[in-house]
Amino acid sequence: NLAYMFITHDLATVRAIADRVVVMLQGEIVEQGEKDTVFNPPHHEYTELLLSSVPEMDPDWLDKRLKSKVNNPELMRMR
């Protein structure tokens, strides 16, 4: 068994490593519980604000970027 306190604004990391979450605002607990309960959906507006600040990566970003390069006539001439 292991317990630790991880203090951060990085909720993407919290999702990856935590089982339970406590969200604090100005030194007061505003939400706490199992991470799935706290994050899906968040019940406090501050938790929602923190979650909305986590950037989401487009899983197809590399395919889109490669296709745009391959279909570029300027790059095709350079080959």
Backbone torsions as a table, in degrees:
resi	resn	phi	psi	omega
1	ASN	NA	141.8	-178.2
2	LEU	-141.8	136.7	174.9
3	ALA	-132.4	139.8	176.0
4	TYR	-153.4	159.5	177.1
5	MET	-108.8	123.8	-179.0
6	PHE	-118.4	110.5	-175.7
7	ILE	-101.6	120.6	-176.3
8	THR	-162.5	162.6	168.7
9	HIS	-100.0	-4.0	-175.1
10	ASP	-85.4	88.2	-176.3
11	LEU	-72.7	-17.8	174.9
12	ALA	-65.1	-41.9	177.0
13	THR	-68.8	-40.1	178.3
14	VAL	-58.2	-44.5	178.6
15	ARG	-58.4	-35.5	-175.9
16	ALA	-77.1	-30.6	-170.9
17	ILE	-116.0	-15.9	-171.9
18	ALA	-101.5	150.8	170.2
19	ASP	-98.7	-40.6	179.2
20	ARG	-120.2	149.8	-175.4
21	VAL	-133.1	140.7	170.5
22	VAL	-123.1	123.4	177.5
23	VAL	-103.3	127.0	-178.9
24	MET	-119.6	144.6	176.5
25	LEU	-132.2	119.8	-179.8
26	GLN	52.2	43.1	175.8
27	GLY	80.9	2.1	-179.9
28	GLU	-113.6	138.9	175.4
29	ILE	-73.1	123.6	178.7
30	VAL	-107.9	-18.6	179.9
31	GLU	-162.7	142.3	177.4
32	GLN	-157.4	153.2	177.4
33	GLY	151.8	-167.2	174.6
34	GLU	-60.3	144.4	-173.8
35	LYS	-59.7	-37.4	179.7
36	ASP	-66.4	-33.1	178.2
37	THR	-71.9	-40.0	-178.2
38	VAL	-72.5	-39.7	-173.4
39	PHE	-89.4	-20.4	-172.0
40	ASN	-127.9	90.8	-13.5
41	PRO	-88.5	159.9	175.4
42	PRO	-68.4	143.2	-178.4
43	HIS	-98.8	-20.4	-179.9
44	HIS	-107.7	142.9	-177.0
45	GLU	-63.2	-29.5	178.4
46	TYR	-69.2	-39.9	176.1
47	THR	-61.9	-42.5	178.2
48	GLU	-62.2	-41.1	178.0
49	LEU	-62.5	-45.1	178.3
50	LEU	-61.6	-43.8	-179.8
51	LEU	-65.2	-35.7	-179.4
52	SER	-70.6	-16.8	179.9
53	SER	-85.9	-7.1	179.5
54	VAL	-79.5	117.2	179.3
55	PRO	-66.3	141.8	177.4
56	GLU	-111.0	127.5	-178.4
57	MET	-86.2	136.4	175.5
58	ASP	-73.4	118.1	-177.2
59	PRO	-63.2	-18.5	-179.1
60	ASP	-100.1	13.3	-173.9
61	TRP	-59.0	-40.0	-177.6
62	LEU	-69.7	-44.2	178.0
63	ASP	-59.0	-44.4	179.8
64	LYS	-62.6	-42.5	-178.7
65	ARG	-66.5	-42.8	179.0
66	LEU	-65.3	-41.5	178.9
67	LYS	-63.0	-39.3	179.8
68	SER	-66.8	-33.0	178.5
69	LYS	-74.6	-42.3	-177.7
70	VAL	-66.9	-35.8	-177.7
71	ASN	-87.6	5.9	-179.5
72	ASN	-85.4	116.4	-178.2
73	PRO	-58.7	-34.2	179.1
74	GLU	-61.6	-42.9	-179.9
75	LEU	-72.9	-31.4	179.6
76	MET	-63.8	-36.8	179.8
77	ARG	-67.7	-28.2	-176.0
78	MET	-74.9	-14.0	-176.8
79	ARG	-73.5	NA	NA
